[in-house]
Amino acid sequence: MTFPRRVAIVAANRIPFAKSNTAYFGVSNQAMLTAALNGLIDRTGLQGQAVGEVVAGAVMKHSRDFNLVRESVLDTSLLASTPCTDMQQACGTGLQALFSVASKIALGQIESGIAGGVDTTSDAPIAISDKFQSMLMKLNKAKTTSERLKILASFRPSFLAPNLPRNGEPRTGLSMGGHTELTAKRWQIPREEQDKLALASHQNLHNAYEAGFMDDLVTPFNGLDKDNLLRPNTQIEKLASLGPAFDKNGGTLSAGNSSALTDGASAVLLASEQWAKERGLPVLAYITDYETSAVDFIGKDSDYKEELLLAPAYAVPKMLARHNMSLQDFDFYEIHEAFAAQVLATLKAWNTPEFCQERLGLEQALGEIDFTKLNV
């Protein structure tokens, strides 16, 4: 992929991430996204200005959040004339928001834009039951008192049972952890390797805070000034002592090597080089390419069921081919660590000749990477 013009990453900001039902209990998506946006605006001096577009989104949304991004931006110091768009693609929501903004900048449709994401399970959209909803809709449609009384007479206490958000994939009923257990088994990812990666991630985040790396990236919010999921003093022995979280009989995923349900919000400012230069803002990096892949985890297209969270294993090779690059041509690698096993399975897939040949259509395996460059 060749962009008509370069897209610069100018600045980024987020609020501290919090384990669900802790510091941000009852705090709305709108409040968190607004805080992340305001932090970014303050860092870049954009108060009282407009950007080309703000694109962001959330997965867990209340019905009131039908225009979440617009409402959040109206709560910031950006001008109300800033266009806003809601995006939603499960775990890829924030990245898709970034792709959208970057594409418009590359094509010259806008000069600057903000991409972001927010989510919480501490303010979950708990809905009324289908039967109660149906009764209320009929009541709203009824025209006479007798009709309303007849409808009310059909009410049963069971109608009040709420529809809680499901932590399972709709097609399989399995949670993300349940699916990743299947991935860990198929790819034979040892528990010890998962724990080592999880430990390294905690240590890397702790070191980043200690070195001041996060100082201009995180805005304190609701009493937190750093992520409360961070365990800087955890040890490999402690992680090894934790029992399986998803498969009690022989599972390898634990609470220690799996990401907890988390509340938080983040935002990134993208721009053309000229726009950034005119405002004296630094160019931190450039976005040069992106790719979205999907996997057939239900066996719809063939008898082979792919792993639910292994789409990166398919996306990255396409970008490498477009740029005539190898997997080893990078200084750093950032792989979303929902579960340590998912990261390790992705890396193992790239280093497995059969997978690379049969599933990716390559002549040989992509090879290994230097683990000291991973998720630093």
N, C-alpha and C positions, 0 to 999 in steps of 0.2 A: 504494500500500500504506500502510495506517495501522496503526501498532503500538498495541496496548492500553496500553503504557507505554514510556517512552523507555529505550533501551539505550545505556549510556555506555561509551566506551573509557577505561579508567582508567590503564593502563600497558602498556608493551611491552618486549620484550628479545629480543636474538638474540646468537649467537656470531659472530665474524668469518667471512665467507665465504671459502672457499679454493678455488683451482683444483684440480680433481680430481688425485689422485695426488701431492699436495704435502704440506702441513702435516697433513692429516687422513688420510693414507694408512693404511689398516687400522683406522681408528677407526669404531666401529659407529654405526648410527642411534640406538640406545638411549643411548649415551654422549653423543652430540651433543644429542639432545632433552632429556636430563636436565640438561645444562649450561645450555641455554637456559631451561628451566623454573626451575632453581635461581636463575639470575640474576634472573628476574622475581619469584620468591618473596622473595628478599633485598631487592629494591628496594621491595617493597610491604609488608614485614613480616608475611608470611603463614606464617612458620615455625610448625609445630605446629598449623595450622588446616586446615580443609577448605573447598573451594569446591564449588559445585553440581555441576560436571562438568568434566572435561578432555577435549577432543576434539582429536585431531591425527592425522597420518598421514604416510605415505611412499609413494612410487611404487616404488622399488627396494627390495624387502624380502626378507630371508632367510626360509626356512620357520620358523626359530626366532622370528621376529618376529610370530607370529600374534596376540600380545597386546601389541604394542609399547608402546602408550601406558600401559597399566596397569603394565608392568614399569618404564617410565621414571619414572612417578609414585612407585612404591614406592622408587625410589632417591633421591627428593627429600625435603625436610623437610615436605611436606604430609602430613596424616593419611592413613593407609591406608584410611579410610572414604570417601575421595574417589572417586566413580564415574568411569570412564574409557571412552572409545569410540575405536576406530580408524576413520579415514575414508580413502577412496581415490577420487580422480577425476583421475588424470593431473596435469597442471599446475594444475588447479583445486583440488587437495586441501586446501591451507591455507585458501583462501577458503570452501570448503564446510564446513570445520570451524567457521569463524567464523559462517557462516550458521546452522549448527545451534545453537551456543551462544546466539547473539543471539535466535533464535526462541523458545527456551525461557525466556530472561529476559523477552522482550516479553510472553509469555503468562502469566508469573507462575509457571512450573513450577520455576524456580530463581532465586536472587538474584544469583549470580555464576558465572562460568565462565572457563576458559582455553581458547583455541583456538591451534593451532600446526601446524607442519609441519617436516619434516626430510627430507633426502635426501643420498645419497652414491653416487658411482660408484667410490670408492676402496676400498670394501668390498663389491664387487658380488656378488650372489647367483649364483655360477657353479654350475650344476647338472650332475649326471652325465647321460650319454647315455640316450636312451629304451631302447636295447637293454640297457645295463648295469642300468638300473632294473628292467626286466622280469625279468632274470635274478635279481637280488637278491630280488624279490618271490616268484619261484618257489622260491628257496632257503628263504625264510622259511616257505613253505607246505609244503615237502617234509617227509615224516614219517620216512623211512628214510635210512640212509647211502647206499644204492645210488641212491636218487632224487637225493640231493644230488650225488653223484659224476657222475651222468649230466648234470645241469644244468651243473655246473662244466666238463664236457668241451665244452660249447657255447661257452665263453668265447673271445673273439677280442681281440687287442690293440686293435683299432679301437673296442671298447666303451668304452675309457678316454677317448676324445675327449670333452671337456666340451661342454655346452650353454652357450654364452656369452650374456649378455643382448644383445638386439638393439637397435641404435640406429636402427631403422627402424619406420615405422608398419606394423602387421601387414597391413592391407588393400592397401597400395600398395608396400611395401618401401622407400619413400623415407624418408630421415631428415627431422627437422624442418627442417634447413637446406635439404634438397632441395625440400621443399614450399614453403618461403619463397622460394626462387629462382623457382618458378612464380608465386608471388604478385607478386614484384617485376617479373617480365616482364609479367604481365597488367595490372598497374596502372602500369607504366612508371615505376618508382621509380629515379631516377638514382643511380649509385654515389656521386657527390659529396654528395648530400643524406643518404645513409646515413652516410657518414663524418662529416659535420657533426653529426648527432644523436649518434653514438657519442662524439665528442670532447666534446660538451656534457655528456654523462652522466658521463664521467670527471671533468671539471672540477667539476661540481656535487657529486659525491661527495667529491672532495678538499676543496672549500670547506666542506662540511658537517663533515668531520673537523676542519679547521683552526679553524672557528668554535666548536667544542665542542658542536655539535648532537648528535653521536653519543655523547657522554659517558655519558648515562643511558639509552642504547639498546643498547649493545654490551658484552657480558661477555667479557673475554679468555679464550681457551681454547687449550690445547695449544700454547702458545708464540706465538700470534697475538694482537695487540691491535687490528688493523684488517684489512680485506679485503686479501688478497694479490693480487687480480686488478686492483686499482686501478693505473692508469697516469697519475699526475698530470702527468708531463712529456711525454706524447705530443703530437705535432703533426699537423696535418691533412696535411702532406706525407708523414709517416711512414705514416699510415693509407692514403693514396693509393698508396703504393708496394707494399702487400701484394697478393699474387695472390689469385684467387678460391679459396674454400675448398670449395665444393660442386659447382660447374659450371666445370670448367677451361676450357671453350670459351665465353667470353662471359658468365660469371656475374658478378654484382655483389656478392654476399655474401662477405666476407672474415673472417679471424680477428679483425680489428680492429673490424668493425661487427656482429659476432655474439657473443652471450654464450657464454663457455666453459662446458664441463661443470664444475659447481660443487658443492662439499660445504658443507652448513650447516644450521642449525636456527633457528627463531624461535618466539616465543609472544606472545600478547596477552591481557591481562586485561580482561574485559567484566563489567559489573555494572549493577544497577538504581541509580538515583540515591540511594535511601535507603541501600543497602548501602555505597556509596562514602562517603556523608556520615558514616555511623556510624563509619567507620574513618579518617576524616580524609584520604581519598585524593582527588586532584583529578579532575575530569571534563575530559578532554582534548578530547573530541569526542563526537558522537552518531552512531550508525548509524541512518540513516533509511530505507534501502531497499536491496534487492539483487535481482539477476536473473541467471538462468543460461540460456544459449542454446547450442544445438548446430548445427553446419553439416553439410550433406550433401556431403562432399568426395569421395565415390565415385560420385556420380550414381545413387544408389539410388532417390530419389524423383522425379527428372526427369533430363533430358539435361544440365542445368546443374550443373557441378561447382563447388562453392564452395571458397574457400581454407581450408585446414585450421586456421590460427591466426587467423581473422577473426571468431570468435564475438562478441568485444566490439562489433563494428560492428552486430550485431543486438541485443545485450542493452541497450546504453545508450539507444537511442531509446525502448524500452519504458518505461524508468524516467522519462525526460524527459516522456513523454506522461502518465504517471500523476500527475506533480507539476506539469504545465502549465509546464514550464521549457524554456529554450532551451539549446543547447550552449554558449552564451557566458556563461551565468549563474554561472560558477564562478571562484574565485580561483586554484585549482590543479587540474591534471590529472595523474593517475598512471596510465600505461598500461604494463603489463608489457612490458619490453623484452627479450624473448628474442632478437629480431633488430631492428635499426633499421628494416629494410624492412617488418617487420610493423607497427610503430607508424605509419610513414608511410603504408602502404597503408590502415590503418584510418582515419586522418585524411582521406586522399584520398577514400575511399568516402563518408564523411559529407559531403564537399563536392562530390559528383558527383550532379547531378539525376537521371540515369537510374537509378543504383543506389538512391538514396533512394526513388524512385517505384516502380520495378519490384520491388526486393527487400525494401524496408521498408514499402511501402504509404503513403509520405508524399506530400504535395502538392508539396514542394520540398526542396531540399538543406538539411541541418542547418547548413552553413556552415563557416567556418574558426575556429580558436582562436588565441590568442596564444601563440606558441612559447616565450616567456619564462616562461610558467606551466606548462610541460610537464616532468614528471619532474625537478623541481627538487631 
